[in-house]
Amino acid sequence: MRVIFSGLLVLVVVSFVIAGDPPSPAAKQFQTLLDEYEQQGGATTVAKQLLPLAEENPKDPIAVDALLWIVKHVRGRSETSQAIELLITNHLDSHKLGPACKEVAISRSLVAEKLLRTLLNRSPHAEVKAHACYALATLLDTEANVIDQLRAEPALAPRVLQYYGKEYGQHLASLESDKLAKLREQVYETMLNSFADVTMQDTTLGEISKKALFAIRHLSVGVVAPDIEGKDIAGKEFTLSSFRGKVVMVTFWGHW
């Protein structure tokens, strides 16, 4: 009997090792909420339940998953900002935040930039820092494009407020192009100096940052255009700088 009992005990222990630790109560609750969402929808309703789950279980790995679910599925709402703030407070050391930086950048939250900058400065993971830098650059580029659109078509302002939400929309409307260009330049310089060899979207962050810096410094409205050398339609050599002070329209064309 003792031999049989010992054998059963060993089997039980081995089965736990193979299966791993049983899911925590928080993990079970998280899965239940996801199942309800799959059946009934209602992302905002689920987010309202996930927030206290993550806040009450900051040491449970499932807390990060819950907060990142909110960031991905609920954008431009107070729940989004609350989730991002909890990530800043409790989970800056999580390696899961690297791939999630893209979702943070498009979350339409006023605190998205805060999280990305904090990760860039304080994350213990080099990969997360690189993702945060790239996502921060993407976020600032998007804001610059919105500003340019509003400048060209002021009538779009109500639609911008509706899409981004009142708080974030007002923030966008208050931004100044020159200051934003300097912030973008700083981020891309950091990307070039610290993460040039990191691969992202079939290229490297070094190549991405070089192109972006050239555009910011030479192709933005109000800056001096890069010099161009070529031949005019009559075959005469010319440089763009020779026309400085005059109104010039440059047309690029070709035939093959």
Backbone torsions as a table, in degrees:
resi	resn	phi	psi	omega
1	MET	NA	-41.6	-179.9
2	ARG	-63.0	-39.6	179.8
3	VAL	-65.0	-44.0	179.4
4	ILE	-63.0	-44.4	179.8
5	PHE	-61.6	-43.3	179.6
6	SER	-61.2	-41.4	179.3
7	GLY	-63.6	-41.1	177.6
8	LEU	-63.6	-38.9	179.8
9	LEU	-63.8	-42.4	178.2
10	VAL	-61.8	-42.0	179.2
11	LEU	-62.0	-40.4	178.7
12	VAL	-63.3	-45.9	-179.7
13	VAL	-62.0	-45.3	-179.9
14	VAL	-61.8	-39.6	-179.3
15	SER	-63.1	-37.3	177.3
16	PHE	-67.6	-38.7	180.0
17	VAL	-64.9	-42.4	-179.0
18	ILE	-68.2	-43.5	-176.5
19	ALA	-76.4	-21.3	-175.6
20	GLY	84.8	177.0	179.7
21	ASP	-65.6	142.4	176.9
22	PRO	-64.2	150.3	-179.1
23	PRO	-61.3	144.7	179.1
24	SER	-72.3	162.6	176.1
25	PRO	-56.2	-38.1	179.7
26	ALA	-65.1	-39.5	179.0
27	ALA	-65.9	-39.1	177.6
28	LYS	-64.0	-42.7	179.3
29	GLN	-64.7	-39.8	178.4
30	PHE	-60.3	-46.7	-179.8
31	GLN	-65.2	-37.9	177.8
32	THR	-61.4	-43.3	179.3
33	LEU	-65.4	-38.4	177.8
34	LEU	-66.1	-39.0	177.9
35	ASP	-63.1	-41.2	178.2
36	GLU	-63.8	-39.2	179.2
37	TYR	-64.2	-42.1	179.2
38	GLU	-61.8	-32.0	-177.1
39	GLN	-88.1	-36.8	-170.7
40	GLN	-117.3	-16.7	-175.1
41	GLY	76.9	-158.4	178.2
42	GLY	82.7	64.3	-176.6
43	ALA	-61.1	-40.4	-178.4
44	THR	-65.3	-39.8	178.0
45	THR	-62.4	-43.6	178.1
46	VAL	-64.2	-41.2	-179.8
47	ALA	-59.9	-38.9	179.5
48	LYS	-63.7	-26.8	178.4
49	GLN	-88.5	-28.9	179.8
50	LEU	-74.0	-30.4	-178.9
51	LEU	-59.6	-52.8	177.9
52	PRO	-65.2	-31.3	177.1
53	LEU	-59.9	-46.7	-179.7
54	ALA	-70.8	-37.4	-178.0
55	GLU	-68.9	-35.7	-177.6
56	GLU	-83.8	-11.9	-178.9
57	ASN	-130.4	58.0	-174.1
58	PRO	-64.7	-23.5	-178.7
59	LYS	-88.4	-12.5	179.9
60	ASP	-81.1	128.8	-179.9
61	PRO	-55.5	-24.2	-178.4
62	ILE	-68.0	-19.6	180.0
63	ALA	-61.1	-42.3	178.5
64	VAL	-63.5	-43.7	179.1
65	ASP	-60.1	-41.1	-179.4
66	ALA	-64.5	-44.3	-178.7
67	LEU	-68.5	-39.0	178.6
68	LEU	-69.2	-30.3	175.1
69	TRP	-62.3	-42.3	179.4
70	ILE	-62.6	-46.9	-178.6
71	VAL	-58.6	-37.6	-177.6
72	LYS	-77.3	-37.7	-171.1
73	HIS	-100.2	-17.0	-179.1
74	VAL	-128.6	111.2	-175.4
75	ARG	-116.7	144.4	174.1
76	GLY	70.9	23.1	179.9
77	ARG	-124.3	169.2	-178.8
78	SER	-63.1	-32.2	178.5
79	GLU	-63.1	-35.0	178.0
80	THR	-62.4	-48.4	-179.2
81	SER	-64.7	-39.3	178.1
82	GLN	-63.0	-40.8	178.9
83	ALA	-63.3	-42.5	-179.6
84	ILE	-66.6	-39.5	178.2
85	GLU	-62.8	-39.4	177.7
86	LEU	-66.7	-34.9	175.2
87	LEU	-63.1	-40.6	178.2
88	ILE	-65.7	-41.6	-175.3
89	THR	-72.6	-41.4	-168.4
90	ASN	-116.5	-14.9	-166.0
91	HIS	-135.6	29.1	-179.1
92	LEU	-65.1	-20.9	-178.5
93	ASP	-88.6	2.4	-177.8
94	SER	-77.6	131.5	176.9
95	HIS	-72.8	-16.5	-179.3
96	LYS	-68.0	-17.8	-176.6
97	LEU	-73.1	-18.5	179.6
98	GLY	-59.4	-64.6	179.7
99	PRO	-61.5	-22.7	-177.1
100	ALA	-81.5	-10.4	-177.2
101	CYS	-59.3	-33.1	178.9
102	LYS	-61.6	-43.2	179.0
103	GLU	-67.0	-36.6	177.6
104	VAL	-61.4	-41.7	-176.7
105	ALA	-64.2	-28.2	-178.8
106	ILE	-107.4	19.1	-175.9
107	SER	-78.2	-9.2	-177.9
108	ARG	56.8	42.0	179.5
109	SER	-117.7	141.2	-179.0
110	LEU	-68.2	-22.5	-178.7
111	VAL	-96.8	4.8	179.1
112	ALA	-61.4	-45.3	179.5
113	GLU	-61.6	-36.5	179.1
114	LYS	-61.3	-45.5	179.6
115	LEU	-64.4	-45.0	-177.3
116	LEU	-64.2	-41.5	178.3
117	ARG	-67.6	-37.8	179.5
118	THR	-66.3	-41.5	177.0
119	LEU	-63.7	-41.5	179.7
120	LEU	-60.0	-34.6	-176.9
121	ASN	-91.6	-29.8	-167.7
122	ARG	-124.2	-10.5	-179.5
123	SER	-62.9	138.7	178.1
124	PRO	-79.6	-3.2	-175.3
125	HIS	-109.2	123.7	-179.7
126	ALA	-61.4	-37.4	180.0
127	GLU	-64.4	-40.6	178.1
128	VAL	-64.8	-41.4	178.0
129	LYS	-58.4	-43.8	-179.7
130	ALA	-63.8	-46.1	177.8
131	HIS	-60.9	-41.0	-179.4
132	ALA	-64.5	-40.5	179.7
133	CYS	-64.4	-45.6	179.8
134	TYR	-64.9	-42.8	-180.0
135	ALA	-66.6	-37.4	177.8
136	LEU	-63.5	-42.6	176.9
137	ALA	-61.7	-42.0	178.3
138	THR	-62.2	-42.6	179.4
139	LEU	-61.8	-47.0	-178.9
140	LEU	-66.8	-35.8	176.3
141	ASP	-63.1	-41.8	178.9
142	THR	-62.4	-43.4	178.5
143	GLU	-62.3	-39.8	178.8
144	ALA	-63.3	-40.1	178.6
145	ASN	-65.2	-39.1	178.4
146	VAL	-64.1	-42.9	178.8
147	ILE	-60.5	-43.6	179.6
148	ASP	-62.5	-39.7	178.8
149	GLN	-65.3	-42.2	179.6
150	LEU	-66.4	-36.2	178.1
151	ARG	-66.6	-39.4	-179.2
152	ALA	-76.0	-35.0	-178.2
153	GLU	-135.4	82.1	-179.1
154	PRO	-56.6	-24.5	-178.8
155	ALA	-66.3	-13.7	179.7
156	LEU	-78.0	-9.8	-174.8
157	ALA	-52.8	-46.1	179.3
158	PRO	-60.7	-37.4	179.4
159	ARG	-68.6	-35.5	177.7
160	VAL	-64.9	-43.9	178.6
161	LEU	-61.7	-38.8	-179.6
162	GLN	-67.5	-42.4	-175.6
163	TYR	-73.2	-45.7	-175.3
164	TYR	-89.9	-10.9	-175.4
165	GLY	91.3	154.3	-173.5
166	LYS	-60.0	-48.5	-174.6
167	GLU	-64.5	-50.8	-178.0
168	TYR	-71.3	-35.3	177.5
169	GLY	-61.8	-42.3	177.0
170	GLN	-65.4	-35.6	175.9
171	HIS	-61.2	-44.7	179.5
172	LEU	-62.2	-42.8	-178.8
173	ALA	-65.3	-22.8	-178.4
174	SER	-87.6	-10.4	-176.4
175	LEU	-71.8	149.2	177.2
176	GLU	-110.4	134.0	-174.3
177	SER	-57.8	-44.0	-176.6
178	ASP	-63.7	-45.7	-179.8
179	LYS	-66.3	-39.5	179.7
180	LEU	-66.4	-37.0	177.9
181	ALA	-61.9	-39.2	178.9
182	LYS	-67.1	-39.9	177.3
183	LEU	-63.5	-42.3	178.4
184	ARG	-63.5	-42.3	179.3
185	GLU	-60.9	-41.8	179.5
186	GLN	-62.7	-42.4	-178.7
187	VAL	-66.7	-43.0	179.9
188	TYR	-68.4	-31.7	174.6
189	GLU	-65.4	-41.4	175.4
190	THR	-61.1	-42.9	178.7
191	MET	-60.1	-43.8	-178.8
192	LEU	-67.7	-39.9	-176.0
193	ASN	-79.1	-30.8	-171.9
194	SER	-110.7	-25.3	-172.6
195	PHE	-133.0	27.3	-173.6
196	ALA	-58.5	-33.6	-175.0
197	ASP	-89.4	-2.5	-179.1
198	VAL	-74.2	130.4	-179.8
199	THR	-84.1	134.6	179.5
200	MET	-151.1	121.8	177.7
201	GLN	56.1	53.6	175.9
202	ASP	61.9	19.6	174.6
203	THR	-147.0	-168.8	178.3
204	THR	-115.0	156.5	177.5
205	LEU	-65.2	-24.9	176.0
206	GLY	-64.0	-46.1	179.1
207	GLU	-66.6	-41.3	178.5
208	ILE	-60.6	-45.4	-177.3
209	SER	-68.5	-36.5	179.1
210	LYS	-62.7	-45.2	179.2
211	LYS	-64.6	-41.4	-178.7
212	ALA	-66.8	-42.8	179.8
213	LEU	-63.5	-39.2	177.9
214	PHE	-62.3	-43.8	-179.4
215	ALA	-64.2	-43.2	-179.0
216	ILE	-64.6	-42.1	-173.4
217	ARG	-83.3	-23.7	-172.6
218	HIS	-127.8	-18.2	-174.7
219	LEU	-115.4	3.9	178.8
220	SER	-79.3	154.3	178.1
221	VAL	-62.9	129.2	176.7
222	GLY	97.8	-11.4	178.9
223	VAL	-97.0	161.6	179.6
224	VAL	-71.1	128.3	-178.5
225	ALA	-70.2	149.4	176.4
226	PRO	-64.2	146.7	-177.9
227	ASP	-69.2	145.6	179.4
228	ILE	-124.4	135.0	175.0
229	GLU	-117.5	138.3	-179.8
230	GLY	-177.5	-163.1	178.1
231	LYS	-119.6	140.6	177.6
232	ASP	-81.8	-174.5	-173.7
233	ILE	-64.9	-19.9	178.7
234	ALA	-93.1	1.7	179.2
235	GLY	86.4	8.9	-178.9
236	LYS	-87.0	134.6	178.6
237	GLU	-65.8	141.0	178.1
238	PHE	-151.0	162.6	171.2
239	THR	-127.2	145.9	179.8
240	LEU	-63.2	-35.2	-177.9
241	SER	-64.3	-22.2	180.0
242	SER	-70.1	-13.4	179.6
243	PHE	-102.3	11.6	-177.0
244	ARG	-57.2	136.6	-178.0
245	GLY	94.3	-7.7	179.3
246	LYS	-113.5	157.7	175.1
247	VAL	-77.6	124.0	-174.9
248	VAL	-129.0	134.1	171.4
249	MET	-113.7	121.1	-179.7
250	VAL	-104.4	125.1	179.1
251	THR	-118.8	126.4	177.0
252	PHE	-101.5	131.4	179.6
253	TRP	-153.0	168.0	179.0
254	GLY	-168.2	170.6	176.4
255	HIS	-142.9	143.7	-178.6
256	TRP	-129.9	NA	NA
